[in-house]
Amino acid sequence: MNAALPATPTRSGKVGGRALAVFDDLLPAADVVRYVELLHRAPFTRTEVARPDTAGYKHWVSEMALAGFLKLPLWASTERAVAALRPGERYRPYRAYTNHAAFGDMLFSHTDCLPDQRELTALWFLCEQWDPEWGGETLFFSDDGDAQFVASPRPGRLVLFDGAIRHAGRPPNRICYQPRYTFAAKLEPA
C-alpha cells in the first residue's frame, strides 16, 4: 500500500449520473481486526434515524470525535480513495460515526446531502469476516427507487459515494450472529 498514490477502485459506477466506487485492501487485515475489537466495546446509543418521517425507528450509532478520526489509518485511506474518485479536489470530514445493525433492525433508504451539494460519504465495512449468506448489503437506488448498485460487506471494504445518492444498508439475516458495523465519514469540499 503506497499512501502517496491514489487508491484503485475494485469497481465503480454511477447512479443517476452520480459517482460511486468500491475499494478493497486499503487497510491491513490487522488494522481491521483492531477496529472491530474496539467497536465491540464502543458505547452505542439507539438515537440515529434515516429520515424525519422514520424517526420512530431508531438504530444504533457510536459517534467519533473528528480529531481522533483524522489520526487514524482510516482517514489516510479515505483521502486516497477521494483522490481516485474526485482527482484534484480536497475534502474534509464533518461527521464520523459507526452504525451497528443486527437481525430484526429496520434500516430505511435516505440521502446524506441535498442534490446540489458536492458532499461524499465514505462507508467502511468493519468486520473480521462476512459470509454472503448473512446479507447486510448496502443498496443504491435511482431516483425512481430501483436498486442500481450493491456493495456487499467485506472486511475493510470502503464504498465512497456522492452523498446525494439514495441508499440503504440492509440488516443481517437471521443466521448472522455478528454485528454489521459500518463506519461512515461525511465529507464536504475543503
C-alpha positions in Angstrom: 0.0 0.0 0.0 1.6 3.2 -1.1 0.0 6.1 0.8 1.2 8.7 -1.7 -0.7 7.2 -4.6 -4.5 7.4 -5.2 -6.3 4.2 -4.4 -7.5 2.0 -7.3 -11.3 1.1 -7.2 -12.2 -2.6 -7.2 -15.3 -1.4 -9.2 -17.1 1.8 -9.8 -20.3 3.1 -11.3 -22.9 5.8 -11.5 -26.4 6.1 -10.1 -28.4 8.9 -11.6 -25.2 10.4 -13.0 -23.5 10.4 -9.6 -20.3 8.5 -9.0 -19.6 5.8 -6.5 -16.7 3.3 -6.1 -15.8 0.3 -4.1 -12.3 -0.1 -2.7 -10.8 -3.2 -1.2 -7.5 -3.9 0.6 -6.8 -0.3 1.6 -6.2 -1.3 5.2 -4.1 -4.2 6.6 -6.2 -7.0 8.0 -4.7 -6.5 11.4 -6.0 -2.9 11.5 -9.5 -4.0 10.6 -9.4 -6.6 13.4 -8.3 -3.9 15.9 -11.1 -1.6 14.8 -13.6 -4.4 15.2 -12.3 -5.3 18.7 -12.7 -1.6 19.7 -16.2 -1.5 18.3 -17.2 -4.5 20.4 -16.5 -2.2 23.4 -17.8 1.1 22.0 -20.7 3.0 23.5 -23.6 2.7 21.1 -26.9 4.6 21.6 -30.2 3.9 19.8 -30.6 7.5 18.5 -29.9 7.5 14.8 -32.7 7.9 12.2 -32.6 7.7 8.4 -35.2 10.4 7.6 -37.5 12.6 9.6 -40.5 10.5 8.6 -38.9 7.4 10.0 -38.0 8.9 13.4 -39.9 6.2 15.2 -37.4 3.6 14.0 -34.1 4.5 15.6 -30.9 2.5 15.1 -27.6 2.1 17.0 -24.8 4.6 16.5 -21.5 5.5 18.1 -20.1 8.9 17.3 -16.3 9.5 16.9 -14.5 12.8 17.5 -13.2 14.2 14.3 -9.8 14.9 15.8 -9.4 11.2 16.6 -10.6 10.2 13.1 -8.0 12.4 11.4 -5.2 10.5 13.1 -6.4 7.0 12.1 -5.3 5.0 9.0 -9.0 5.0 8.1 -8.7 8.7 7.3 -5.5 8.4 5.3 -7.0 5.6 3.2 -10.2 7.6 2.8 -8.2 10.5 1.4 -6.5 8.2 -1.1 -9.9 7.0 -2.3 -11.2 10.5 -2.6 -8.2 11.4 -4.8 -9.2 8.5 -7.1 -12.9 9.4 -7.3 -12.6 13.2 -7.5 -9.0 13.9 -8.6 -7.7 17.4 -7.8 -10.5 18.0 -5.2 -9.9 18.2 -1.4 -12.5 17.2 1.2 -12.7 17.3 5.0 -14.8 15.3 7.3 -17.6 17.0 9.3 -19.0 13.9 10.9 -17.7 10.4 11.7 -19.6 7.6 13.4 -20.3 3.8 13.4 -23.7 2.2 12.8 -24.5 -1.2 14.4 -27.2 -3.3 12.8 -28.4 -6.7 13.7 -31.1 -9.1 12.5 -34.5 -7.5 13.0 -33.4 -3.9 12.8 -35.2 -1.7 10.3 -33.0 0.5 8.1 -34.5 2.9 5.7 -33.4 4.4 2.4 -32.1 8.0 2.6 -29.6 10.5 1.2 -26.8 12.1 3.1 -27.0 15.6 1.5 -29.1 17.7 -0.8 -28.7 17.1 -4.6 -26.9 20.4 -5.2 -24.2 19.7 -2.7 -20.9 18.0 -3.6 -20.6 16.0 -0.5 -19.2 12.5 -0.3 -19.9 9.6 2.1 -17.1 7.2 3.0 -18.7 4.0 4.2 -16.3 1.4 5.7 -17.5 -2.2 6.4 -15.7 -3.2 9.5 -15.8 -6.9 10.2 -13.3 -9.7 10.7 -15.3 -12.0 8.3 -18.5 -11.9 6.4 -20.5 -14.6 4.7 -22.6 -13.7 1.7 -25.5 -15.7 3.2 -25.6 -13.2 6.1 -26.9 -10.3 3.9 -26.1 -6.8 5.2 -25.5 -5.3 1.7 -25.8 -1.6 1.0 -28.1 -0.8 -1.9 -28.0 2.3 -4.0 -31.2 3.5 -5.7 -32.2 5.5 -8.8 -34.5 8.5 -8.3 -37.5 6.2 -9.0 -36.5 3.7 -6.3 -34.9 1.0 -8.5 -31.8 -0.7 -7.0 -28.9 0.1 -9.3 -25.7 -0.8 -7.4 -25.0 -3.0 -4.5 -22.0 -3.3 -2.2 -21.6 -6.4 -0.1 -19.9 -6.3 3.3 -16.3 -7.5 3.3 -13.6 -6.9 5.9 -12.2 -3.4 5.4 -14.1 -2.6 2.3 -14.7 1.1 1.5 -17.6 2.4 -0.5 -17.1 6.0 -1.5 -20.1 7.8 -3.0 -21.9 11.0 -3.8 -23.9 11.8 -0.7 -27.0 12.7 -2.8 -27.4 9.0 -4.0 -30.3 7.4 -2.2 -29.1 4.3 -0.4 -29.9 1.9 2.4 -28.0 -0.6 4.4 -29.7 -3.9 4.9 -29.6 -5.6 8.3 -28.0 -9.0 8.6 -30.1 -12.2 8.0 -31.4 -14.4 10.8 -28.4 -16.8 10.6 -25.9 -14.0 11.2 -24.9 -13.5 14.8 -22.2 -10.9 14.1 -23.0 -7.2 14.3 -23.0 -5.3 11.0 -20.6 -2.4 11.6 -20.4 0.4 9.1 -18.2 3.3 9.8 -19.4 6.4 8.0 -17.5 9.6 7.4 -19.4 12.5 5.9 -17.1 14.7 3.8 -17.6 18.2 2.4 -15.4 20.2 0.0 -12.5 21.8 1.8 
